[in-house]
Amino acid sequence: MQTILVVEDEPSLRTDLVHYLAAKGYAAHAAATATECRGALGGLDQVDAVLLDLALPDGDGHTLLAEIRQARGLSCGVIILTAFGEAEDRVRGLDGGADAYLVKRASLREIEATLVSVLRRVSAPPPAAVHDGQAAAAGWVLDTANWMLTAPGGQGIKLTGMELNFLALLAANPGQVCTRGAIAEARGRTAQSDDRNIDAMVNRLRRKIEGLSGLEAPIRVIYGSGYTFAGPLTAL
């Protein structure tokens, strides 16, 4: 049974979510504050996903998101569920590592469908290792269904939604430079307003790739233009 933590300070919504998820077969736990969220994350052996409100009485949901990612990596899905629906709020949440961003007018069925999608990514088994003799030919593989980048040596690197979309854009344009404008447009932003967010996301992704694969991240910056993937990248 998969475990879901609902972090929501509004009592009726919190209760509705917990009861709905329990009826759907999940082990649903509730937290009304940032403090309770930290306690639940520390006390539960397994948390497969968190439904996270951003406006909590004793803390900021973005700070909690960063703590969850630092403590549990990408093994725990995070869906932001909040009243803040502006584009800037969405970008900040997704750039911060959330798997999905929903506003509170979303129906219970939409929340469940999003949760199922995120849990599919979280529970995806690591890809089988590629033998050394095959590594050079294998290249990098982007599994868009399971949000996974596989290195030539077979190491699986789980991705956030923003990282997946960025790599999918590079994979769709092999050997070409993806301009900042194209990257920003894919995110519903303008290049001028999104430059820092793009750079921060790429830097995080590079560190993740190098830390988990032991290889240099083949993402190259073309100064004054954009990014390209320096190597074979196959999207599935």
CYANA upper distance limits for C-alpha pairs under 8 A (distance plus 0.5 A):
  1 MET  CA     25 GLY  CA      7.69
  1 MET  CA     26 TYR  CA      6.48
  1 MET  CA     27 ALA  CA      6.92
  2 GLN  CA     26 TYR  CA      5.98
  2 GLN  CA     27 ALA  CA      6.55
  2 GLN  CA     47 VAL  CA      8.06
  2 GLN  CA     48 ASP  CA      6.56
  3 THR  CA     26 TYR  CA      6.48
  3 THR  CA     27 ALA  CA      5.14
  3 THR  CA     28 ALA  CA      6.45
  3 THR  CA     29 HIS  CA      8.11
  3 THR  CA     46 GLN  CA      7.13
  3 THR  CA     47 VAL  CA      5.59
  3 THR  CA     48 ASP  CA      5.80
  3 THR  CA     49 ALA  CA      7.35
  4 ILE  CA     26 TYR  CA      7.27
  4 ILE  CA     27 ALA  CA      6.62
  4 ILE  CA     28 ALA  CA      5.38
  4 ILE  CA     29 HIS  CA      6.72
  4 ILE  CA     47 VAL  CA      6.51
  4 ILE  CA     48 ASP  CA      6.45
  4 ILE  CA     49 ALA  CA      5.55
  4 ILE  CA     50 VAL  CA      6.23
  4 ILE  CA     51 LEU  CA      7.98
  5 LEU  CA     28 ALA  CA      6.45
  5 LEU  CA     29 HIS  CA      5.33
  5 LEU  CA     30 ALA  CA      6.23
  5 LEU  CA     31 ALA  CA      7.77
  5 LEU  CA     40 ALA  CA      8.41
  5 LEU  CA     47 VAL  CA      7.35
  5 LEU  CA     49 ALA  CA      6.93
  5 LEU  CA     50 VAL  CA      5.23
  5 LEU  CA     51 LEU  CA      6.74
  6 VAL  CA     14 ARG  CA      7.31
  6 VAL  CA     17 LEU  CA      7.82
  6 VAL  CA     18 VAL  CA      7.43
  6 VAL  CA     28 ALA  CA      7.66
  6 VAL  CA     29 HIS  CA      6.55
  6 VAL  CA     30 ALA  CA      5.26
  6 VAL  CA     31 ALA  CA      6.59
  6 VAL  CA     50 VAL  CA      6.43
  6 VAL  CA     51 LEU  CA      5.34
  6 VAL  CA     52 LEU  CA      7.01
  7 VAL  CA     14 ARG  CA      8.00
  7 VAL  CA     30 ALA  CA      6.52
  7 VAL  CA     31 ALA  CA      5.21
  7 VAL  CA     32 ALA  CA      6.28
  7 VAL  CA     33 THR  CA      7.47
  7 VAL  CA     34 ALA  CA      8.28
  7 VAL  CA     37 CYS  CA      6.95
  7 VAL  CA     50 VAL  CA      7.65
  7 VAL  CA     51 LEU  CA      6.39
  7 VAL  CA     52 LEU  CA      5.48
  7 VAL  CA     53 ASP  CA      6.44
  8 GLU  CA     13 LEU  CA      7.91
  8 GLU  CA     14 ARG  CA      6.01
  8 GLU  CA     30 ALA  CA      8.09
  8 GLU  CA     31 ALA  CA      6.87
  8 GLU  CA     32 ALA  CA      5.63
  8 GLU  CA     33 THR  CA      7.66
  8 GLU  CA     51 LEU  CA      8.43
  8 GLU  CA     52 LEU  CA      7.21
  8 GLU  CA     53 ASP  CA      5.89
  8 GLU  CA     56 LEU  CA      7.84
  9 ASP  CA     14 ARG  CA      7.56
  9 ASP  CA     31 ALA  CA      8.01
  9 ASP  CA     32 ALA  CA      4.80
  9 ASP  CA     33 THR  CA      6.67
  9 ASP  CA     53 ASP  CA      8.23
  9 ASP  CA     56 LEU  CA      6.63
  9 ASP  CA     57 PRO  CA      7.81
 10 GLU  CA     14 ARG  CA      6.55
 10 GLU  CA     32 ALA  CA      7.95
 11 PRO  CA     15 THR  CA      6.58
 11 PRO  CA     32 ALA  CA      8.27
 12 SER  CA     16 ASP  CA      6.60
 13 LEU  CA     17 LEU  CA      6.59
 14 ARG  CA     18 VAL  CA      6.72
 14 ARG  CA     30 ALA  CA      7.48
 14 ARG  CA     32 ALA  CA      8.36
 15 THR  CA     19 HIS  CA      6.57
 16 ASP  CA     20 TYR  CA      6.48
 17 LEU  CA     21 LEU  CA      6.54
 17 LEU  CA    108 LEU  CA      8.00
 18 VAL  CA     22 ALA  CA      6.54
 18 VAL  CA     28 ALA  CA      5.95
 18 VAL  CA     29 HIS  CA      7.19
 18 VAL  CA     30 ALA  CA      7.34
 19 HIS  CA     23 ALA  CA      6.63
 19 HIS  CA     28 ALA  CA      8.31
 20 TYR  CA     24 LYS  CA      6.88
 20 TYR  CA    108 LEU  CA      8.18
 21 LEU  CA     25 GLY  CA      7.04
 21 LEU  CA     26 TYR  CA      6.03
 21 LEU  CA     27 ALA  CA      8.04
 21 LEU  CA     28 ALA  CA      6.68
 21 LEU  CA    112 GLU  CA      8.32
 22 ALA  CA     26 TYR  CA      5.46
 22 ALA  CA     27 ALA  CA      6.48
 22 ALA  CA     28 ALA  CA      6.22
 31 ALA  CA     36 GLU  CA      5.67
 31 ALA  CA     37 CYS  CA      5.79
 31 ALA  CA     40 ALA  CA      7.96
 32 ALA  CA     36 GLU  CA      6.92
 32 ALA  CA     37 CYS  CA      7.95
 32 ALA  CA     56 LEU  CA      8.16
 33 THR  CA     37 CYS  CA      6.73
 33 THR  CA     56 LEU  CA      6.29
 33 THR  CA     57 PRO  CA      6.80
 33 THR  CA     58 ASP  CA      6.74
 33 THR  CA     59 GLY  CA      7.99
 34 ALA  CA     38 ARG  CA      6.77
 34 ALA  CA     56 LEU  CA      7.01
 34 ALA  CA     57 PRO  CA      8.21
 34 ALA  CA     58 ASP  CA      6.50
 34 ALA  CA     59 GLY  CA      6.08
 34 ALA  CA     60 ASP  CA      8.11
 34 ALA  CA     61 GLY  CA      8.16
 34 ALA  CA     64 LEU  CA      7.66
 35 THR  CA     39 GLY  CA      6.79
 35 THR  CA     58 ASP  CA      7.81
 36 GLU  CA     40 ALA  CA      6.62
 37 CYS  CA     41 LEU  CA      6.66
 38 ARG  CA     42 GLY  CA      6.63
 39 GLY  CA     43 GLY  CA      6.48
 40 ALA  CA     44 LEU  CA      6.31
 41 LEU  CA     47 VAL  CA      7.62
 47 VAL  CA     76 CYS  CA      6.76
 48 ASP  CA     75 SER  CA      7.54
 48 ASP  CA     76 CYS  CA      5.34
 48 ASP  CA     77 GLY  CA      6.62
 48 ASP  CA    119 LEU  CA      7.55
 48 ASP  CA    122 VAL  CA      7.74
 49 ALA  CA     76 CYS  CA      5.56
 49 ALA  CA     77 GLY  CA      4.72
 49 ALA  CA     78 VAL  CA      6.01
 49 ALA  CA     79 ILE  CA      8.00
 49 ALA  CA    115 LEU  CA      8.31
 49 ALA  CA    118 VAL  CA      8.42
 49 ALA  CA    119 LEU  CA      7.58
 50 VAL  CA     76 CYS  CA      7.80
 50 VAL  CA     77 GLY  CA      6.71
 50 VAL  CA     78 VAL  CA      5.34
 50 VAL  CA     79 ILE  CA      6.66
 51 LEU  CA     78 VAL  CA      6.65
 51 LEU  CA     79 ILE  CA      5.44
 51 LEU  CA     80 ILE  CA      6.36
 51 LEU  CA     81 LEU  CA      6.74
 52 LEU  CA     61 GLY  CA      7.31
 52 LEU  CA     78 VAL  CA      7.45
 52 LEU  CA     79 ILE  CA      6.55
 52 LEU  CA     80 ILE  CA      5.21
 52 LEU  CA     81 LEU  CA      6.11
 52 LEU  CA     82 THR  CA      8.08
 53 ASP  CA     61 GLY  CA      6.62
 53 ASP  CA     80 ILE  CA      6.47
 53 ASP  CA     81 LEU  CA      5.66
 53 ASP  CA     82 THR  CA      5.55
 54 LEU  CA     60 ASP  CA      6.40
 54 LEU  CA     61 GLY  CA      4.36
 54 LEU  CA     62 HIS  CA      6.95
 54 LEU  CA     80 ILE  CA      7.67
 54 LEU  CA     81 LEU  CA      7.95
 54 LEU  CA     82 THR  CA      6.43
 55 ALA  CA     59 GLY  CA      7.89
 55 ALA  CA     60 ASP  CA      6.56
 55 ALA  CA     61 GLY  CA      6.73
 55 ALA  CA     82 THR  CA      7.97
 56 LEU  CA     60 ASP  CA      6.64
 56 LEU  CA     61 GLY  CA      7.32
 59 GLY  CA     63 THR  CA      8.08
 59 GLY  CA     64 LEU  CA      8.42
 60 ASP  CA     64 LEU  CA      7.12
 61 GLY  CA     65 LEU  CA      6.61
 62 HIS  CA     66 ALA  CA      6.89
 62 HIS  CA     93 GLY  CA      7.39
 62 HIS  CA     96 GLY  CA      7.78
 63 THR  CA     67 GLU  CA      6.84
 64 LEU  CA     68 ILE  CA      6.61
 65 LEU  CA     69 ARG  CA      6.75
 65 LEU  CA     78 VAL  CA      8.11
 65 LEU  CA     96 GLY  CA      7.63
 65 LEU  CA     97 GLY  CA      7.71
 65 LEU  CA     98 ALA  CA      7.75
 66 ALA  CA     70 GLN  CA      6.64
 66 ALA  CA     96 GLY  CA      7.30
 66 ALA  CA     97 GLY  CA      8.00
 67 GLU  CA     71 ALA  CA      6.52
 68 ILE  CA     72 ARG  CA      6.22
 68 ILE  CA     73 GLY  CA      7.58
 68 ILE  CA     76 CYS  CA      8.33
 69 ARG  CA     73 GLY  CA      4.99
 69 ARG  CA     74 LEU  CA      6.94
 69 ARG  CA     76 CYS  CA      8.36
 69 ARG  CA     97 GLY  CA      7.64
 72 ARG  CA     76 CYS  CA      6.73
 74 LEU  CA    122 VAL  CA      7.66
 74 LEU  CA    158 LYS  CA      6.99
 74 LEU  CA    159 LEU  CA      7.94
 74 LEU  CA    160 THR  CA      8.24
 75 SER  CA    122 VAL  CA      6.20
 75 SER  CA    123 SER  CA      8.40
 76 CYS  CA    122 VAL  CA      7.01
 77 GLY  CA     98 ALA  CA      8.00
 77 GLY  CA     99 ASP  CA      6.80
 77 GLY  CA    118 VAL  CA      6.57
 77 GLY  CA    119 LEU  CA      7.15
 77 GLY  CA    122 VAL  CA      6.73
 78 VAL  CA     97 GLY  CA      8.40
 78 VAL  CA     98 ALA  CA      5.66
 78 VAL  CA     99 ASP  CA      5.98
 78 VAL  CA    100 ALA  CA      7.46
 78 VAL  CA    118 VAL  CA      8.43
 79 ILE  CA     98 ALA  CA      6.46
 79 ILE  CA     99 ASP  CA      6.27
 79 ILE  CA    100 ALA  CA      5.34
 79 ILE  CA    101 TYR  CA      6.28
 79 ILE  CA    102 LEU  CA      7.79
 79 ILE  CA    115 LEU  CA      7.95
 80 ILE  CA     93 GLY  CA      7.85
 80 ILE  CA     98 ALA  CA      7.18
 80 ILE  CA    100 ALA  CA      6.79
 80 ILE  CA    101 TYR  CA      5.25
 80 ILE  CA    102 LEU  CA      6.47
 80 ILE  CA    103 VAL  CA      8.46
 81 LEU  CA    101 TYR  CA      6.78
 81 LEU  CA    102 LEU  CA      5.39
 81 LEU  CA    103 VAL  CA      5.93
 81 LEU  CA    104 LYS  CA      6.42
 82 THR  CA    102 LEU  CA      7.08
 82 THR  CA    103 VAL  CA      5.44
 82 THR  CA    104 LYS  CA      5.87
 83 ALA  CA    103 VAL  CA      5.87
 83 ALA  CA    104 LYS  CA      5.91
 83 ALA  CA    105 ARG  CA      8.44
 84 PHE  CA     89 ASP  CA      6.98
 84 PHE  CA    103 VAL  CA      7.11
 85 GLY  CA     89 ASP  CA      6.95
 85 GLY  CA     90 ARG  CA      7.24
 85 GLY  CA    102 LEU  CA      8.36
 85 GLY  CA    103 VAL  CA      6.35
 86 GLU  CA     90 ARG  CA      6.97
 87 ALA  CA     91 VAL  CA      6.66
 88 GLU  CA     92 ARG  CA      6.64
 89 ASP  CA     93 GLY  CA      6.71
 90 ARG  CA     94 LEU  CA      6.62
 90 ARG  CA    101 TYR  CA      6.88
 91 VAL  CA     95 ASP  CA      6.31
 92 ARG  CA     96 GLY  CA      6.45
 93 GLY  CA     97 GLY  CA      7.21
 93 GLY  CA     98 ALA  CA      6.31
 93 GLY  CA    101 TYR  CA      7.63
 94 LEU  CA     98 ALA  CA      5.26
 94 LEU  CA     99 ASP  CA      7.15
 94 LEU  CA    100 ALA  CA      7.34
 94 LEU  CA    101 TYR  CA      7.56
 94 LEU  CA    160 THR  CA      8.41
 94 LEU  CA    161 GLY  CA      7.59
 94 LEU  CA    162 MET  CA      6.81
 95 ASP  CA    162 MET  CA      6.98
 95 ASP  CA    197 ASN  CA      7.56
 95 ASP  CA    201 MET  CA      6.87
 97 GLY  CA    160 THR  CA      6.45
 97 GLY  CA    161 GLY  CA      8.34
 97 GLY  CA    162 MET  CA      8.41
 98 ALA  CA    160 THR  CA      7.36
 98 ALA  CA    161 GLY  CA      7.94
 99 ASP  CA    118 VAL  CA      7.16
 99 ASP  CA    160 THR  CA      6.14
 99 ASP  CA    161 GLY  CA      5.85
100 ALA  CA    114 THR  CA      7.89
100 ALA  CA    118 VAL  CA      8.27
100 ALA  CA    161 GLY  CA      7.67
102 LEU  CA    106 ALA  CA      7.14
102 LEU  CA    111 ILE  CA      8.22
106 ALA  CA    110 GLU  CA      6.57
106 ALA  CA    111 ILE  CA      7.07
107 SER  CA    111 ILE  CA      6.77
108 LEU  CA    112 GLU  CA      6.60
109 ARG  CA    113 ALA  CA      6.62
110 GLU  CA    114 THR  CA      6.68
111 ILE  CA    115 LEU  CA      6.61
112 GLU  CA    116 VAL  CA      6.64
113 ALA  CA    117 SER  CA      6.88
114 THR  CA    118 VAL  CA      6.78
115 LEU  CA    119 LEU  CA      6.51
116 VAL  CA    120 ARG  CA      6.63
117 SER  CA    121 ARG  CA      7.20
118 VAL  CA    122 VAL  CA      6.81
119 LEU  CA    123 SER  CA      6.39
120 ARG  CA    124 ALA  CA      6.54
120 ARG  CA    146 ASN  CA      7.27
121 ARG  CA    145 ALA  CA      8.07
121 ARG  CA    146 ASN  CA      5.20
121 ARG  CA    147 TRP  CA      6.39
124 ALA  CA    146 ASN  CA      6.72
126 PRO  CA    155 GLN  CA      8.34
126 PRO  CA    156 GLY  CA      6.16
127 PRO  CA    150 THR  CA      7.77
127 PRO  CA    154 GLY  CA      7.35
127 PRO  CA    155 GLN  CA      7.92
127 PRO  CA    156 GLY  CA      6.57
128 ALA  CA    154 GLY  CA      6.94
129 ALA  CA    153 GLY  CA      7.10
129 ALA  CA    154 GLY  CA      4.54
129 ALA  CA    155 GLN  CA      7.07
130 VAL  CA    134 GLN  CA      6.77
130 VAL  CA    135 ALA  CA      6.58
130 VAL  CA    138 ALA  CA      8.29
130 VAL  CA    152 PRO  CA      7.52
130 VAL  CA    153 GLY  CA      6.02
130 VAL  CA    154 GLY  CA      5.17
131 HIS  CA    135 ALA  CA      6.77
131 HIS  CA    153 GLY  CA      7.58
131 HIS  CA    154 GLY  CA      8.29
132 ASP  CA    136 ALA  CA      8.33
132 ASP  CA    153 GLY  CA      7.17
134 GLN  CA    138 ALA  CA      6.41
135 ALA  CA    139 GLY  CA      7.21
135 ALA  CA    152 PRO  CA      5.24
135 ALA  CA    153 GLY  CA      5.84
135 ALA  CA    154 GLY  CA      8.22
136 ALA  CA    152 PRO  CA      6.98
137 ALA  CA    152 PRO  CA      8.39
138 ALA  CA    152 PRO  CA      6.09
139 GLY  CA    151 ALA  CA      7.44
139 GLY  CA    152 PRO  CA      5.37
139 GLY  CA    231 GLY  CA      7.59
139 GLY  CA    232 PRO  CA      5.67
139 GLY  CA    233 LEU  CA      6.73
139 GLY  CA    234 THR  CA      8.17
140 TRP  CA    149 LEU  CA      7.54
140 TRP  CA    150 THR  CA      6.21
140 TRP  CA    151 ALA  CA      5.52
140 TRP  CA    152 PRO  CA      5.94
140 TRP  CA    231 GLY  CA      8.17
140 TRP  CA    232 PRO  CA      6.55
140 TRP  CA    233 LEU  CA      5.23
140 TRP  CA    234 THR  CA      6.81
141 VAL  CA    149 LEU  CA      6.21
141 VAL  CA    150 THR  CA      5.56
141 VAL  CA    151 ALA  CA      7.34
141 VAL  CA    152 PRO  CA      8.44
141 VAL  CA    233 LEU  CA      6.12
141 VAL  CA    234 THR  CA      5.31
141 VAL  CA    235 ALA  CA      6.43
141 VAL  CA    236 LEU  CA      7.82
142 LEU  CA    147 TRP  CA      8.06
142 LEU  CA    148 MET  CA      6.45
142 LEU  CA    149 LEU  CA      5.08
142 LEU  CA    150 THR  CA      6.93
142 LEU  CA    167 LEU  CA      8.15
142 LEU  CA    168 ALA  CA      7.97
142 LEU  CA    233 LEU  CA      7.47
142 LEU  CA    234 THR  CA      6.42
142 LEU  CA    235 ALA  CA      5.04
142 LEU  CA    236 LEU  CA      6.57
143 ASP  CA    147 TRP  CA      6.25
143 ASP  CA    148 MET  CA      5.53
143 ASP  CA    149 LEU  CA      6.67
143 ASP  CA    150 THR  CA      8.31
143 ASP  CA    235 ALA  CA      6.55
143 ASP  CA    236 LEU  CA      5.56
144 THR  CA    148 MET  CA      7.21
144 THR  CA    164 LEU  CA      7.52
144 THR  CA    168 ALA  CA      8.17
144 THR  CA    235 ALA  CA      7.32
144 THR  CA    236 LEU  CA      6.59
145 ALA  CA    236 LEU  CA      8.21
147 TRP  CA    158 LYS  CA      6.46
147 TRP  CA    159 LEU  CA      5.84
147 TRP  CA    160 THR  CA      7.64
147 TRP  CA    161 GLY  CA      7.97
147 TRP  CA    164 LEU  CA      6.71
148 MET  CA    156 GLY  CA      6.90
148 MET  CA    157 ILE  CA      6.04
148 MET  CA    158 LYS  CA      5.08
148 MET  CA    159 LEU  CA      6.22
148 MET  CA    164 LEU  CA      8.33
149 LEU  CA    156 GLY  CA      6.39
149 LEU  CA    157 ILE  CA      5.51
149 LEU  CA    158 LYS  CA      6.88
149 LEU  CA    159 LEU  CA      7.61
150 THR  CA    154 GLY  CA      6.25
150 THR  CA    155 GLN  CA      6.08
150 THR  CA    156 GLY  CA      5.08
150 THR  CA    157 ILE  CA      6.56
151 ALA  CA    155 GLN  CA      5.76
151 ALA  CA    156 GLY  CA      7.06
151 ALA  CA    157 ILE  CA      8.21
151 ALA  CA    213 SER  CA      6.90
153 GLY  CA    213 SER  CA      8.12
155 GLN  CA    212 LEU  CA      7.60
155 GLN  CA    213 SER  CA      6.20
156 GLY  CA    212 LEU  CA      8.35
156 GLY  CA    213 SER  CA      8.32
157 ILE  CA    208 LYS  CA      8.26
157 ILE  CA    209 ILE  CA      7.31
157 ILE  CA    212 LEU  CA      7.24
157 ILE  CA    213 SER  CA      8.27
159 LEU  CA    163 GLU  CA      6.25
159 LEU  CA    164 LEU  CA      6.35
160 THR  CA    164 LEU  CA      6.63
161 GLY  CA    165 ASN  CA      6.75
162 MET  CA    166 PHE  CA      6.71
162 MET  CA    201 MET  CA      8.41
163 GLU  CA    167 LEU  CA      6.70
163 GLU  CA    201 MET  CA      7.78
163 GLU  CA    202 VAL  CA      8.36
163 GLU  CA    205 LEU  CA      7.41
164 LEU  CA    168 ALA  CA      6.50
165 ASN  CA    169 LEU  CA      6.75
166 PHE  CA    170 LEU  CA      7.03
166 PHE  CA    183 ILE  CA      7.50
167 LEU  CA    171 ALA  CA      6.55
168 ALA  CA    172 ALA  CA      6.63
168 ALA  CA    235 ALA  CA      7.40
169 LEU  CA    173 ASN  CA      7.04
169 LEU  CA    178 CYS  CA      7.99
169 LEU  CA    183 ILE  CA      8.10
170 LEU  CA    174 PRO  CA      6.94
170 LEU  CA    176 GLN  CA      8.47
170 LEU  CA    177 VAL  CA      8.49
170 LEU  CA    178 CYS  CA      7.02
170 LEU  CA    227 TYR  CA      8.35
170 LEU  CA    228 THR  CA      6.73
170 LEU  CA    229 PHE  CA      6.69
171 ALA  CA    229 PHE  CA      8.07
171 ALA  CA    233 LEU  CA      6.26
171 ALA  CA    234 THR  CA      6.95
171 ALA  CA    235 ALA  CA      6.76
172 ALA  CA    235 ALA  CA      8.45
173 ASN  CA    177 VAL  CA      8.02
173 ASN  CA    178 CYS  CA      7.73
174 PRO  CA    228 THR  CA      8.30
174 PRO  CA    229 PHE  CA      7.71
174 PRO  CA    232 PRO  CA      8.31
174 PRO  CA    233 LEU  CA      8.09
175 GLY  CA    228 THR  CA      7.38
175 GLY  CA    229 PHE  CA      7.58
175 GLY  CA    230 ALA  CA      7.82
176 GLN  CA    228 THR  CA      6.68
177 VAL  CA    222 ILE  CA      7.87
177 VAL  CA    225 SER  CA      7.94
177 VAL  CA    226 GLY  CA      6.56
177 VAL  CA    227 TYR  CA      5.94
177 VAL  CA    228 THR  CA      5.36
178 CYS  CA    182 ALA  CA      6.79
178 CYS  CA    183 ILE  CA      7.27
178 CYS  CA    225 SER  CA      8.31
178 CYS  CA    226 GLY  CA      5.95
178 CYS  CA    227 TYR  CA      5.79
178 CYS  CA    228 THR  CA      6.58
179 THR  CA    183 ILE  CA      6.84
179 THR  CA    225 SER  CA      5.86
179 THR  CA    226 GLY  CA      4.64
179 THR  CA    227 TYR  CA      7.00
180 ARG  CA    184 ALA  CA      6.44
180 ARG  CA    191 ALA  CA      6.17
180 ARG  CA    195 ASP  CA      7.70
180 ARG  CA    198 ILE  CA      8.49
180 ARG  CA    225 SER  CA      6.99
180 ARG  CA    226 GLY  CA      5.43
180 ARG  CA    227 TYR  CA      8.09
181 GLY  CA    185 GLU  CA      6.45
181 GLY  CA    190 THR  CA      7.09
181 GLY  CA    191 ALA  CA      5.22
182 ALA  CA    186 ALA  CA      6.71
182 ALA  CA    191 ALA  CA      8.47
183 ILE  CA    187 ARG  CA      7.12
183 ILE  CA    191 ALA  CA      8.27
183 ILE  CA    198 ILE  CA      8.46
184 ALA  CA    188 GLY  CA      6.80
184 ALA  CA    189 ARG  CA      5.41
184 ALA  CA    190 THR  CA      5.91
184 ALA  CA    191 ALA  CA      5.73
184 ALA  CA    194 ASP  CA      6.73
184 ALA  CA    195 ASP  CA      8.47
184 ALA  CA    198 ILE  CA      8.25
185 GLU  CA    189 ARG  CA      5.83
185 GLU  CA    190 THR  CA      6.69
185 GLU  CA    191 ALA  CA      7.98
189 ARG  CA    193 SER  CA      7.54
189 ARG  CA    194 ASP  CA      6.86
190 THR  CA    194 ASP  CA      6.53
191 ALA  CA    195 ASP  CA      6.30
194 ASP  CA    198 ILE  CA      6.65
195 ASP  CA    199 ASP  CA      6.73
196 ARG  CA    200 ALA  CA      6.59
197 ASN  CA    201 MET  CA      6.65
198 ILE  CA    202 VAL  CA      6.66
199 ASP  CA    203 ASN  CA      6.63
200 ALA  CA    204 ARG  CA      6.77
201 MET  CA    205 LEU  CA      6.67
202 VAL  CA    206 ARG  CA      6.59
203 ASN  CA    207 ARG  CA      6.84
204 ARG  CA    208 LYS  CA      6.72
205 LEU  CA    209 ILE  CA      6.63
206 ARG  CA    210 GLU  CA      6.64
206 ARG  CA    217 ALA  CA      5.89
206 ARG  CA    219 ILE  CA      7.76
207 ARG  CA    211 GLY  CA      6.39
207 ARG  CA    217 ALA  CA      8.29
208 LYS  CA    212 LEU  CA      6.57
209 ILE  CA    213 SER  CA      6.25
209 ILE  CA    214 GLY  CA      8.10
209 ILE  CA    215 LEU  CA      7.81
209 ILE  CA    216 GLU  CA      8.09
209 ILE  CA    217 ALA  CA      6.31
210 GLU  CA    214 GLY  CA      5.55
210 GLU  CA    215 LEU  CA      5.66
210 GLU  CA    216 GLU  CA      5.97
210 GLU  CA    217 ALA  CA      6.18
211 GLY  CA    215 LEU  CA      8.39
218 PRO  CA    229 PHE  CA      6.16
218 PRO  CA    230 ALA  CA      5.55
218 PRO  CA    231 GLY  CA      7.05
219 ILE  CA    227 TYR  CA      7.31
219 ILE  CA    228 THR  CA      6.43
219 ILE  CA    229 PHE  CA      5.24
219 ILE  CA    230 ALA  CA      6.64
220 ARG  CA    227 TYR  CA      6.07
220 ARG  CA    228 THR  CA      5.82
220 ARG  CA    229 PHE  CA      6.61
220 ARG  CA    230 ALA  CA      6.96
221 VAL  CA    225 SER  CA      8.48
221 VAL  CA    226 GLY  CA      6.44
221 VAL  CA    227 TYR  CA      5.08
221 VAL  CA    228 THR  CA      7.13
222 ILE  CA    226 GLY  CA      5.70
222 ILE  CA    227 TYR  CA      6.09
222 ILE  CA    228 THR  CA      7.88
229 PHE  CA    233 LEU  CA      7.96
